[in-house]
């Protein structure tokens, strides 16, 4: 085989391998280090807002927004399980699963897969996410007994929830249980990181589920 042809074949092969590596790095790592796109039709719901139909539980409620197809949700589950085991006697924990189609078995699937026994809500139409102004997974929302949102946002700045000084969800739990009016780290809160909800349409920058 001609030397130039060999060099050409080798160059093309190496370029293809490099492109595959870049693609895998983007799809599995880099894109989740960037803020999740904020849809143009996202309802504005802020920390401190009160949602009347969320009151009456008698305890603070911790909502965990989860997606089985989101790598970030999978990486985050160890942190969520730890929070539940530490604070389950002081708070109510509810899992909200983002899914395209109704699946009556999602509660059983989630609890069996992660060895938990929790209330699991399936958010097929995005109505729960809309109520809280959530547009990504994983995200945490902590609601006071009177329906006031005490915290909503990321669990941690680190993708694997390994940075102890930015364990925002855990810090927010400690703050609400100690009687604080708001989280003590408000200036450090960042835009949502993770996976867009399954209904997000990147071409229109809107969620199809939202009006």
C-alpha positions as a printed NumPy array, in Angstrom:
array([[  0.   ,   0.   ,   0.   ],
       [  1.219,   3.461,  -0.846],
       [  2.801,   5.31 ,   2.094],
       [  0.703,   8.413,   1.535],
       [ -2.476,   6.321,   1.511],
       [ -1.459,   4.659,   4.769],
       [ -0.817,   8.026,   6.355],
       [ -4.203,   9.258,   5.131],
       [ -6.019,   6.219,   6.527],
       [ -4.188,   6.545,   9.844],
       [ -4.988,  10.265,  10.053],
       [ -8.666,   9.673,   9.337],
       [ -8.805,   6.85 ,  11.896],
       [ -7.145,   8.953,  14.574],
       [ -9.484,  11.868,  13.819],
       [-12.518,   9.611,  14.18 ],
       [-11.238,   8.261,  17.481],
       [-10.638,  11.8  ,  18.735],
       [-14.136,  12.872,  17.698],
       [-15.644,   9.896,  19.512],
       [-13.67 ,  10.739,  22.668],
       [-14.779,  14.384,  22.516],
       [-18.4  ,  13.315,  21.974],
       [-18.335,  10.899,  24.905],
       [-16.696,  13.507,  27.126],
       [-19.388,  16.033,  26.215],
       [-22.345,  13.684,  26.626],
       [-21.132,  12.111,  29.875],
       [-19.242,  14.904,  31.62 ],
       [-18.825,  18.409,  30.224],
       [-22.447,  19.273,  29.445],
       [-23.421,  18.553,  33.066],
       [-20.847,  21.029,  34.349],
       [-22.684,  23.824,  32.534],
       [-25.904,  25.408,  33.829],
       [-29.059,  23.745,  32.562],
       [-30.828,  25.898,  29.93 ],
       [-33.565,  28.003,  31.497],
       [-36.755,  27.707,  29.405],
       [-38.274,  30.966,  28.277],
       [-41.7  ,  30.023,  29.642],
       [-40.523,  28.954,  33.093],
       [-42.782,  30.201,  35.93 ],
       [-40.888,  32.434,  38.349],
       [-41.031,  30.781,  41.759],
       [-38.548,  31.992,  44.371],
       [-37.276,  31.113,  47.801],
       [-39.683,  32.734,  50.25 ],
       [-42.76 ,  32.315,  48.054],
       [-45.729,  30.551,  49.646],
       [-47.691,  27.822,  47.894],
       [-50.955,  27.387,  49.772],
       [-51.808,  23.832,  48.773],
       [-48.467,  22.59 ,  50.147],
       [-49.251,  23.437,  53.769],
       [-50.714,  21.181,  56.421],
       [-48.056,  18.473,  56.654],
       [-46.99 ,  19.485,  60.162],
       [-43.311,  19.075,  59.274],
       [-40.946,  20.498,  56.677],
       [-41.212,  18.627,  53.378],
       [-38.196,  17.74 ,  51.234],
       [-38.985,  17.245,  47.526],
       [-36.372,  15.374,  45.519],
       [-36.67 ,  15.851,  41.732],
       [-35.341,  12.768,  39.982],
       [-35.067,  11.313,  36.482],
       [-34.122,   7.68 ,  35.824],
       [-32.514,   8.679,  32.51 ],
       [-30.369,  11.47 ,  33.98 ],
       [-26.752,  10.561,  34.843],
       [-26.631,  13.406,  37.364],
       [-29.637,  11.966,  39.208],
       [-27.83 ,   8.645,  39.468],
       [-24.63 ,  10.259,  40.756],
       [-26.661,  12.237,  43.29 ],
       [-28.658,   9.365,  44.772],
       [-26.074,   8.501,  47.441],
       [-26.3  ,  12.046,  48.83 ],
       [-30.104,  11.921,  48.819],
       [-30.177,   8.549,  50.594],
       [-27.835,   9.857,  53.263],
       [-30.012,  12.923,  53.858],
       [-33.093,  10.728,  54.173],
       [-31.486,   8.377,  56.66 ],
       [-30.209,  11.222,  58.827],
       [-33.312,  13.452,  58.788],
       [-36.259,  11.138,  58.118],
       [-37.632,  11.558,  61.644],
       [-37.657,  15.364,  61.341],
       [-38.876,  15.879,  57.773],
       [-41.161,  14.325,  55.186],
       [-39.327,  13.158,  52.062],
       [-41.124,  12.953,  48.715],
       [-39.569,  11.904,  45.401],
       [-40.825,  13.524,  42.187],
       [-39.927,  11.491,  39.102],
       [-39.843,  13.269,  35.752],
       [-41.163,  10.892,  33.077],
       [-42.612,  11.156,  29.593],
       [-45.227,   8.461,  30.088],
       [-47.274,   7.382,  33.12 ],
       [-45.81 ,   4.354,  34.839],
       [-47.687,   3.013,  37.814],
       [-44.653,   0.986,  38.832],
       [-42.266,   3.949,  39.26 ],
       [-42.756,   4.058,  43.022],
       [-41.956,   0.387,  43.386],
       [-39.08 ,   0.649,  40.911],
       [-37.457,   3.61 ,  42.666],
       [-37.8  ,   2.205,  46.185],
       [-36.592,  -1.254,  45.19 ],
       [-33.665,   0.038,  43.147],
       [-32.397,   2.327,  45.893],
       [-33.548,   0.346,  48.936],
       [-35.907,   3.046,  50.206],
       [-39.543,   3.304,  51.263],
       [-40.728,   6.735,  50.138],
       [-43.706,   8.461,  48.601],
       [-42.985,   8.758,  44.867],
       [-44.934,  11.104,  42.575],
       [-44.786,  10.69 ,  38.799],
       [-44.69 ,  14.092,  37.08 ],
       [-45.667,  13.197,  33.514],
       [-47.294,  16.515,  32.66 ],
       [-44.765,  18.703,  34.462],
       [-47.362,  20.182,  36.785],
       [-45.308,  19.537,  39.919],
       [-42.136,  20.959,  38.396],
       [-44.14 ,  23.967,  37.2  ],
       [-45.501,  24.575,  40.697],
       [-41.976,  24.915,  42.067],
       [-40.371,  26.518,  39.01 ],
       [-38.064,  23.516,  38.627],
       [-36.478,  22.844,  35.249],
       [-33.72 ,  20.297,  35.93 ],
       [-32.842,  17.123,  37.798],
       [-31.573,  16.488,  40.361],
       [-32.96 ,  19.406,  42.35 ],
       [-34.089,  19.803,  45.951],
       [-37.005,  21.833,  47.28 ],
       [-37.626,  22.3  ,  51.   ],
       [-41.047,  23.586,  52.027],
       [-41.945,  24.839,  55.496],
       [-45.098,  23.514,  57.241],
       [-46.995,  26.665,  56.214],
       [-46.221,  26.146,  52.515],
       [-43.353,  28.666,  52.265],
       [-40.42 ,  27.608,  50.095],
       [-37.358,  27.631,  52.321],
       [-34.9  ,  26.365,  49.709],
       [-34.866,  25.274,  46.083],
       [-31.819,  24.458,  44.021],
       [-28.777,  22.26 ,  43.649],
       [-27.617,  19.678,  46.129],
       [-23.984,  20.619,  45.706],
       [-21.646,  22.515,  43.406],
       [-19.721,  19.275,  42.898],
       [-21.296,  16.845,  40.436],
       [-20.785,  13.86 ,  42.752],
       [-21.846,  15.842,  45.863],
       [-18.398,  15.38 ,  47.364],
       [-17.624,  19.014,  48.301],
       [-18.543,  19.288,  51.974],
       [-18.556,  23.101,  52.086],
       [-21.174,  23.336,  49.291],
       [-23.651,  20.672,  50.425],
       [-26.473,  23.149,  49.926],
       [-29.391,  20.76 ,  50.503],
       [-27.878,  19.43 ,  53.728],
       [-27.028,  22.95 ,  54.899],
       [-30.572,  24.111,  54.146],
       [-32.005,  21.245,  56.207],
       [-29.826,  22.198,  59.156],
       [-30.882,  25.837,  58.784],
       [-34.621,  25.156,  58.683],
       [-34.458,  22.736,  61.605],
       [-32.522,  25.303,  63.645],
       [-35.274,  27.887,  63.09 ],
       [-33.58 ,  30.209,  60.613],
       [-35.733,  32.416,  58.393],
       [-33.765,  31.572,  55.271],
       [-30.665,  29.556,  54.287],
       [-27.443,  31.102,  55.484],
       [-25.732,  30.692,  52.131],
       [-28.058,  32.672,  49.857],
       [-25.17 ,  34.468,  48.145],
       [-23.679,  31.138,  47.058],
       [-26.802,  29.771,  45.346],
       [-26.183,  29.086,  41.657],
       [-28.335,  28.257,  38.585],
       [-29.495,  24.666,  38.26 ],
       [-26.978,  22.096,  37.053],
       [-28.004,  18.701,  35.703],
       [-30.407,  17.341,  33.1  ],
       [-33.25 ,  19.298,  31.566],
       [-36.692,  17.826,  32.175],
       [-37.763,  15.335,  29.523],
       [-40.239,  17.826,  28.068],
       [-37.634,  20.507,  27.271],
       [-37.475,  21.528,  23.603],
       [-34.042,  22.978,  22.884],
       [-35.058,  24.378,  19.497],
       [-37.696,  26.659,  21.023],
       [-36.082,  26.995,  24.474],
       [-39.425,  26.101,  26.022],
       [-41.029,  23.288,  27.938],
       [-43.846,  21.81 ,  25.897],
       [-45.753,  20.991,  29.086],
       [-45.934,  24.617,  30.162],
       [-48.362,  27.159,  28.701]])
